[in-house]
Amino acid sequence: MQVEYFKKYYSSDGRTGAYRIEISLDTYTDVFNEWDPAPFKKRDIEPDFEEYIKNCSADIPLEYKIQLFLCLPEKQYDTQKEDIIKEGIKTYFQSKIEMIRKNLQAMNKNTLVYGLTSIVFLILAVSLQNFSTDNVVLNLVLQGLFIGGWVFLWEALNIFVFLKRDTKYQYEVYERLFLADIKFKYKN
């Protein structure tokens, strides 16, 4: 059902099999955030542009390649600007991929730290349980170790099972956008 859906709305390149995401623009600069003073090669993409292509990309299953077709008025035609825009888009997506990669590394580190902390807390709690007395402070420490151990274990599992999966998906989306061919189409 999903395959039929996206094939209705997105045409494919007969040569490469990639599905086209067409974006209408008035000028080349519409791609980039107007508040970012950096040169185009390093400028952030316009948030609405990014959201639109991410949403369109989500319609097409990840196993298919995509192409970005930027449709502009014919009077805008400039091959030099095309190259700058392509490079700027690729650089932006590459920087997003790098940020996500660093985030994944931090998640791996946190999962390990939280998991080990959980094990230490739970081992200490089980060990101290044998010395349980009527001492309120010792019982408070014991309960704190048990609770802390389970909380750290839950956080490690939450990162490993849920958050990391979502982050890996974002990585795949940005990698797909980075690898997408960028073509220009001009209309009267």
C-alpha positions as CSV (number, residue, x, y, z in Angstrom):
1,M,0.0,0.0,0.0
2,Q,2.7,2.5,0.9
3,V,4.7,1.7,-2.2
4,E,1.6,2.6,-4.3
5,Y,1.1,5.8,-2.4
6,F,4.5,7.4,-3.0
7,K,4.6,6.2,-6.6
8,K,1.5,8.2,-7.3
9,Y,3.0,11.5,-6.0
10,Y,6.7,11.2,-6.9
11,S,8.0,10.6,-10.4
12,S,11.1,8.5,-10.8
13,D,14.2,8.9,-13.0
14,G,14.0,6.0,-15.5
15,R,17.8,5.8,-15.7
16,T,18.6,5.8,-12.0
17,G,15.3,4.8,-10.4
18,A,15.6,7.7,-7.9
19,Y,12.4,9.4,-7.0
20,R,12.2,13.1,-7.5
21,I,11.3,15.7,-4.9
22,E,10.5,18.9,-6.7
23,I,10.8,22.2,-4.9
24,S,9.6,25.5,-6.5
25,L,11.8,28.5,-5.7
26,D,11.8,32.1,-6.8
27,T,15.6,32.6,-6.4
28,Y,18.6,30.5,-5.6
29,T,18.8,32.2,-2.2
30,D,15.4,30.8,-1.1
31,V,17.2,27.6,-0.2
32,F,19.2,29.3,2.6
33,N,18.3,30.9,5.9
34,E,18.3,34.7,5.3
35,W,19.3,35.4,8.9
36,D,22.6,33.4,8.5
37,P,25.4,35.8,7.3
38,A,27.8,33.0,6.4
39,P,28.8,32.4,2.8
40,F,26.4,30.1,0.9
41,K,28.8,27.2,1.1
42,K,28.6,27.3,4.9
43,R,25.1,28.8,5.4
44,D,22.2,27.0,7.1
45,I,19.3,25.8,5.0
46,E,16.0,27.6,5.3
47,P,14.1,25.6,8.0
48,D,10.9,25.4,5.9
49,F,12.9,24.1,2.9
50,E,14.6,21.5,5.1
51,E,11.3,20.4,6.7
52,Y,9.6,20.1,3.3
53,I,12.3,17.8,1.8
54,K,12.5,15.8,5.0
55,N,8.7,15.3,4.9
56,C,8.8,14.3,1.3
57,S,11.7,12.0,1.9
58,A,9.7,10.3,4.7
59,D,7.0,9.5,2.1
60,I,9.5,7.5,0.1
61,P,10.9,4.3,1.8
62,L,14.6,4.6,2.7
63,E,15.6,1.8,0.3
64,Y,14.9,4.1,-2.7
65,K,17.2,6.8,-3.8
66,I,15.9,10.4,-4.2
67,Q,16.8,13.4,-6.3
68,L,16.2,17.0,-5.4
69,F,14.8,19.0,-8.3
70,L,15.0,22.7,-7.6
71,C,12.5,24.5,-10.0
72,L,13.3,28.1,-10.7
73,P,12.2,30.8,-13.2
74,E,14.2,30.7,-16.4
75,K,15.6,34.2,-15.8
76,Q,17.5,32.8,-12.8
77,Y,19.6,30.4,-14.8
78,D,23.2,30.6,-13.7
79,T,25.5,27.5,-13.7
80,Q,27.9,29.1,-11.2
81,K,25.2,29.7,-8.7
82,E,23.9,26.1,-9.3
83,D,27.3,24.8,-8.2
84,I,27.4,27.0,-5.1
85,I,23.9,26.0,-4.1
86,K,24.7,22.3,-4.6
87,E,27.9,22.6,-2.5
88,G,26.0,24.6,0.2
89,I,23.3,22.0,0.5
90,K,25.8,19.1,0.6
91,T,27.9,20.9,3.2
92,Y,24.8,21.5,5.4
93,F,23.7,17.9,5.2
94,Q,27.2,16.7,5.9
95,S,27.4,18.9,9.0
96,K,24.1,17.4,10.2
97,I,25.4,13.9,9.7
98,E,28.5,14.8,11.7
99,M,26.5,16.2,14.5
100,I,24.3,13.1,14.7
101,R,27.4,10.9,14.6
102,K,28.8,12.7,17.6
103,N,25.4,12.4,19.3
104,L,25.4,8.6,18.7
105,Q,28.9,8.4,20.2
106,A,27.8,10.3,23.2
107,M,24.8,8.0,23.5
108,N,27.1,4.9,23.4
109,K,29.3,6.4,26.1
110,N,26.3,7.3,28.3
111,T,24.7,3.9,27.8
112,L,28.0,2.3,29.0
113,V,28.4,4.7,32.0
114,Y,24.8,4.3,33.1
115,G,24.9,0.5,32.7
116,L,28.0,0.2,34.7
117,T,26.8,2.6,37.4
118,S,23.6,0.6,37.6
119,I,25.5,-2.7,38.1
120,V,27.7,-1.1,40.8
121,F,24.7,0.3,42.6
122,L,22.7,-2.9,42.5
123,I,25.7,-5.1,43.6
124,L,26.3,-2.7,46.5
125,A,22.7,-2.7,47.4
126,V,22.5,-6.6,47.4
127,S,25.8,-6.7,49.4
128,L,24.5,-4.2,52.0
129,Q,21.2,-5.9,52.2
130,N,22.8,-8.7,54.3
131,F,23.8,-6.0,56.9
132,S,20.3,-4.6,57.2
133,T,19.6,-3.4,60.6
134,D,17.2,-1.1,62.3
135,N,19.6,1.7,61.4
136,V,17.5,4.3,59.5
137,V,20.4,5.8,57.7
138,L,21.7,2.4,56.4
139,N,18.3,1.5,55.2
140,L,17.9,4.8,53.5
141,V,21.3,4.3,51.7
142,L,20.2,0.8,50.8
143,Q,16.9,1.9,49.3
144,G,18.7,4.7,47.5
145,L,21.2,2.3,45.9
146,F,18.4,0.0,44.8
147,I,16.3,2.8,43.3
148,G,19.4,4.5,41.8
149,G,20.5,1.2,40.3
150,W,17.2,0.6,38.6
151,V,16.9,4.2,37.4
152,F,20.4,4.1,35.8
153,L,19.5,0.7,34.3
154,W,16.3,2.1,32.8
155,E,18.2,5.1,31.4
156,A,20.8,2.9,29.8
157,L,18.0,0.8,28.2
158,N,16.0,3.9,27.2
159,I,19.0,5.3,25.3
160,F,20.0,2.0,23.8
161,V,16.6,0.8,22.7
162,F,14.5,3.9,22.0
163,L,16.6,7.1,21.7
164,K,19.4,5.5,19.7
165,R,16.9,4.0,17.2
166,D,15.3,7.4,16.5
167,T,18.8,9.0,16.2
168,K,19.9,6.3,13.8
169,Y,16.9,6.9,11.7
170,Q,17.7,10.7,11.5
171,Y,21.2,9.8,10.5
172,E,19.9,7.6,7.6
173,V,17.5,10.4,6.5
174,Y,20.3,13.0,6.4
175,E,22.7,10.6,4.8
176,R,20.1,10.0,2.1
177,L,19.6,13.7,1.6
178,F,23.4,14.2,1.4
179,L,23.7,11.5,-1.3
180,A,20.7,12.8,-3.3
181,D,21.5,14.2,-6.7
182,I,20.6,17.9,-6.9
183,K,19.2,19.0,-10.3
184,F,17.8,22.2,-11.5
185,K,14.8,22.7,-13.7
186,Y,13.8,26.1,-15.2
187,K,10.4,27.2,-16.2
188,N,9.0,30.2,-18.0
